[in-house]
Amino acid sequence: MTNTFGTESAAAAGAAAASVPGGQERLANAVRAAEQALIEFEIAVETFRVEVENFSRLHHQRLGPMYARLDELDALVAEAVAAHSGDRADIERAWEARALVMPMPGIEELFGGLLGSDGVRPVEDPNPPRRVRPGKEAQRLYRELARKAHPDLAQDDEEKERRSAFIARVNEAYAYADEEALRALAAEWEAGPVPLADLPSEAEVLYARLEWLADRKEKLSAIAAELDESAIGQMMRLAPDDPDALLNEIAEQLLTQVAQREARLAELVKDAADGA
């Protein structure tokens, strides 16, 4: 549904509301409440999106090399076992393990540089997030700015465009937990022209506004569900209160596995040398 006012259904509902004593005032109050509820929901969805994106980036940057090292050690161990036993099954397992870490010829050219030779999109982030979840002060500043400058509070297209551009800058600062930038944006908003957010008085406009708000919330719910069901979202469920701690825990587990693989490889190499 497009955000178009004056439809027949909206006009009919608006006329009905206006015909009831106090009906239009109650409708206006309902629209205000729905707007604020939608803004709070959008804040929650955007906050979750930032956390999922940051977790994904940090997971790849911090843990990617450990996963790669584990795959390499698995291949080396399998090759050492195969070299010692000469068994056909061991040799096949060694080939399979090595195939997991071998570069894929031509993959970079095939995807125009979008993927690296290992089949993973290369990460070139000069300013990676410091942590998954921005600090409490950054969260507070972000919420205040979102409530004040949200595009859904605009009463015309020009004002909506101005607010949308401003909120995009707010979202970027929040994604990087940049408290200084958020404070500067708060000062900028307070110093700039803040239009009145009074709602129109026409009942049909108010009713159409409610329809649009409901449609917008439904779309946001779909986005939130998609984030929640993603691989990263499911992983974050394991530590909803402290996802940064989860990254550290996974890193410790991977380091332990790397140490175990290295010890196993060293044992195989020693046995091979002793048997030579």
C-alpha positions as CSV (number, residue, x, y, z in Angstrom):
1,M,0.0,0.0,0.0
2,T,1.4,3.4,-1.0
3,N,1.3,6.3,1.4
4,T,-1.5,8.0,-0.4
5,F,-4.3,9.8,1.5
6,G,-7.9,10.5,0.5
7,T,-8.8,7.0,-0.6
8,E,-12.5,6.0,-0.5
9,S,-12.1,3.7,2.5
10,A,-10.1,6.3,4.4
11,A,-12.6,9.0,3.6
12,A,-15.5,6.9,4.7
13,A,-13.8,5.8,7.9
14,G,-12.8,9.4,8.5
15,A,-16.3,10.7,8.0
16,A,-17.6,8.0,10.4
17,A,-15.1,9.0,13.0
18,A,-15.8,12.7,12.7
19,S,-19.5,12.0,13.1
20,V,-19.0,10.6,16.6
21,P,-18.6,13.1,19.4
22,G,-14.9,13.2,20.2
23,G,-14.2,10.6,17.5
24,Q,-11.7,12.7,15.5
25,E,-9.7,13.5,18.6
26,R,-9.6,9.9,19.6
27,L,-8.5,9.0,16.1
28,A,-5.7,11.6,16.2
29,N,-4.6,10.2,19.6
30,A,-4.5,6.7,18.1
31,V,-2.4,7.9,15.2
32,R,0.1,9.6,17.6
33,A,0.4,6.5,19.7
34,A,0.9,4.3,16.6
35,E,3.6,6.7,15.2
36,Q,5.5,6.5,18.5
37,A,5.1,2.8,18.7
38,L,6.4,2.4,15.1
39,I,9.4,4.6,15.8
40,E,10.3,2.5,18.9
41,F,9.9,-0.6,16.8
42,E,12.1,0.8,14.0
43,I,14.7,1.7,16.6
44,A,14.7,-1.8,17.9
45,V,15.0,-3.3,14.4
46,E,17.8,-1.0,13.4
47,T,19.7,-1.7,16.6
48,F,19.4,-5.4,16.0
49,R,20.5,-5.0,12.4
50,V,23.6,-3.1,13.5
51,E,24.4,-5.9,16.0
52,V,23.9,-8.7,13.4
53,E,26.1,-6.8,10.9
54,N,28.8,-6.0,13.4
55,F,28.8,-9.6,14.7
56,S,29.1,-10.9,11.2
57,R,32.0,-8.6,10.3
58,L,33.9,-9.2,13.6
59,H,33.3,-12.9,13.4
60,H,34.8,-13.0,9.9
61,Q,37.8,-10.7,10.8
62,R,38.6,-12.3,14.2
63,L,37.8,-15.9,13.7
64,G,38.2,-16.4,9.9
65,P,42.0,-16.9,10.2
66,M,41.5,-19.5,13.0
67,Y,39.0,-21.4,10.9
68,A,41.5,-21.3,7.9
69,R,44.3,-22.5,10.2
70,L,42.1,-25.4,11.5
71,D,41.3,-26.5,7.9
72,E,45.0,-26.4,7.0
73,L,46.0,-28.4,10.0
74,D,43.2,-31.0,9.3
75,A,44.7,-31.3,5.8
76,L,48.2,-31.7,7.1
77,V,47.2,-34.3,9.7
78,A,45.2,-36.3,7.1
79,E,48.2,-36.2,4.7
80,A,50.6,-37.3,7.4
81,V,48.2,-40.2,8.3
82,A,47.9,-41.2,4.7
83,A,51.7,-41.1,4.1
84,H,52.2,-43.4,7.1
85,S,49.5,-45.9,6.4
86,G,49.3,-45.9,2.6
87,D,45.7,-46.9,3.0
88,R,43.4,-46.0,0.1
89,A,40.7,-44.6,2.4
90,D,43.3,-42.5,4.3
91,I,44.6,-41.1,1.0
92,E,41.0,-40.2,-0.2
93,R,40.4,-38.4,3.1
94,A,43.6,-36.5,2.7
95,W,42.6,-35.4,-0.8
96,E,39.2,-34.3,0.5
97,A,40.8,-32.3,3.4
98,R,43.3,-30.7,1.0
99,A,40.5,-29.8,-1.4
100,L,38.8,-27.7,1.3
101,V,41.8,-25.4,1.6
102,M,43.1,-25.3,-2.0
103,P,42.5,-22.1,-3.9
104,M,39.8,-22.2,-6.5
105,P,41.4,-21.3,-9.9
106,G,39.8,-18.5,-11.7
107,I,37.2,-17.7,-9.0
108,E,38.3,-14.1,-8.7
109,E,38.0,-13.5,-12.4
110,L,34.7,-15.3,-12.6
111,F,33.0,-13.1,-10.0
112,G,34.8,-9.9,-11.0
113,G,36.7,-9.5,-7.7
114,L,33.6,-10.0,-5.6
115,L,35.0,-13.2,-4.1
116,G,38.5,-14.2,-3.2
117,S,40.2,-17.4,-4.3
118,D,38.9,-19.2,-1.2
119,G,35.3,-18.4,-2.3
120,V,34.8,-15.9,0.4
121,R,34.0,-12.2,-0.2
122,P,37.2,-10.3,0.7
123,V,36.9,-7.9,3.6
124,E,38.4,-4.5,3.2
125,D,37.1,-2.5,6.1
126,P,39.5,0.4,7.1
127,N,37.3,1.2,10.1
128,P,35.8,-2.1,11.5
129,P,33.4,-1.9,14.5
130,R,35.2,-2.1,17.9
131,R,32.5,-4.4,19.3
132,V,29.2,-6.0,18.4
133,R,26.9,-3.9,20.6
134,P,27.5,-0.2,20.9
135,G,27.9,1.1,24.5
136,K,25.0,2.4,26.6
137,E,25.8,6.1,25.9
138,A,25.8,5.5,22.2
139,Q,22.5,3.7,22.5
140,R,21.0,6.5,24.5
141,L,22.2,9.2,22.0
142,Y,20.9,7.1,19.1
143,R,17.5,6.6,20.6
144,E,17.1,10.3,21.4
145,L,18.0,11.3,17.9
146,A,15.8,8.7,16.3
147,R,12.8,9.8,18.3
148,K,13.4,13.5,17.5
149,A,14.4,13.3,13.8
150,H,12.6,10.2,12.5
151,P,11.4,10.7,8.9
152,D,7.9,9.3,9.8
153,L,7.3,12.5,11.7
154,A,7.7,14.7,8.6
155,Q,4.5,16.4,7.2
156,D,5.8,16.9,3.7
157,D,8.1,15.3,1.2
158,E,10.8,18.0,1.5
159,E,11.0,17.6,5.3
160,K,10.9,13.8,5.0
161,E,13.9,13.9,2.7
162,R,15.8,16.1,5.1
163,R,15.1,13.9,8.0
164,S,15.9,10.7,6.0
165,A,19.4,12.1,5.1
166,F,20.0,13.1,8.7
167,I,19.0,9.7,10.1
168,A,21.2,7.9,7.6
169,R,24.2,9.8,9.2
170,V,22.9,8.9,12.6
171,N,22.7,5.2,11.7
172,E,26.2,5.3,10.3
173,A,27.6,6.9,13.5
174,Y,25.8,4.4,15.6
175,A,27.0,1.4,13.6
176,Y,30.5,2.4,14.6
177,A,29.6,3.3,18.2
178,D,30.9,6.8,17.5
179,E,29.6,8.7,20.6
180,E,31.4,12.0,19.6
181,A,29.8,11.9,16.2
182,L,26.4,11.2,17.7
183,R,26.8,14.2,20.1
184,A,27.7,16.4,17.2
185,L,24.6,15.3,15.3
186,A,22.4,15.9,18.3
187,A,23.8,19.5,18.5
188,E,23.3,19.9,14.7
189,W,19.7,18.8,15.0
190,E,18.9,21.1,17.9
191,A,20.5,24.1,16.1
192,G,18.6,23.4,12.8
193,P,15.0,24.1,11.9
194,V,12.7,21.7,13.7
195,P,9.3,21.7,12.0
196,L,6.2,21.2,14.1
197,A,5.0,17.6,14.2
198,D,1.3,18.4,14.7
199,L,-0.9,16.0,12.9
200,P,-3.4,17.0,10.2
201,S,-6.9,17.4,11.5
202,E,-8.8,15.7,8.7
203,A,-10.2,12.4,9.9
204,E,-9.7,10.6,6.6
205,V,-6.0,11.6,6.6
206,L,-5.6,10.3,10.1
207,Y,-7.2,7.0,9.2
208,A,-5.0,6.6,6.1
209,R,-2.1,7.4,8.3
210,L,-3.0,4.5,10.6
211,E,-3.2,2.2,7.6
212,W,0.3,3.2,6.4
213,L,1.7,2.7,9.9
214,A,0.3,-0.8,10.2
215,D,1.7,-1.6,6.7
216,R,5.1,-0.3,7.7
217,K,5.2,-2.3,10.9
218,E,4.3,-5.4,9.0
219,K,7.3,-4.9,6.7
220,L,9.6,-4.2,9.6
221,S,8.4,-7.4,11.3
222,A,9.4,-9.3,8.2
223,I,12.9,-7.7,8.3
224,A,13.3,-8.5,12.0
225,A,12.3,-12.1,11.4
226,E,14.7,-12.5,8.6
227,L,17.6,-11.1,10.8
228,D,16.6,-13.3,13.7
229,E,16.5,-16.5,11.5
230,S,19.8,-15.8,9.8
231,A,22.8,-17.9,10.7
232,I,24.4,-14.9,12.6
233,G,21.1,-14.1,14.3
234,Q,20.7,-17.7,15.5
235,M,24.3,-17.7,16.7
236,M,23.7,-14.4,18.7
237,R,20.8,-16.1,20.5
238,L,23.4,-18.1,22.4
239,A,24.5,-15.0,24.2
240,P,21.8,-12.3,23.8
241,D,23.0,-10.2,26.7
242,D,26.7,-10.1,25.7
243,P,27.4,-11.1,22.0
244,D,31.0,-9.8,22.3
245,A,31.7,-12.4,25.0
246,L,30.4,-15.1,22.7
247,L,33.0,-14.1,20.1
248,N,35.7,-14.3,22.7
249,E,34.4,-17.7,23.8
250,I,34.4,-19.0,20.3
251,A,37.9,-17.7,19.7
252,E,39.1,-19.5,22.8
253,Q,37.5,-22.8,21.6
254,L,39.2,-22.4,18.2
255,L,42.6,-21.7,19.8
256,T,42.2,-24.9,21.8
257,Q,41.3,-26.8,18.7
258,V,44.3,-25.3,16.8
259,A,46.6,-26.3,19.7
260,Q,45.2,-29.9,19.6
261,R,45.7,-30.2,15.9
262,E,49.2,-28.8,16.1
263,A,50.1,-31.3,18.8
264,R,48.6,-34.2,16.8
265,L,50.6,-33.1,13.7
266,A,53.8,-32.8,15.7
267,E,53.2,-36.3,17.0
268,L,52.7,-37.7,13.5
269,V,55.8,-36.0,12.2
270,K,57.9,-37.3,15.1
271,D,56.6,-40.9,14.5
272,A,57.4,-40.6,10.9
273,A,61.0,-39.4,11.7
274,D,61.5,-42.2,14.2
275,G,60.3,-44.8,11.8
276,A,62.6,-43.6,9.0
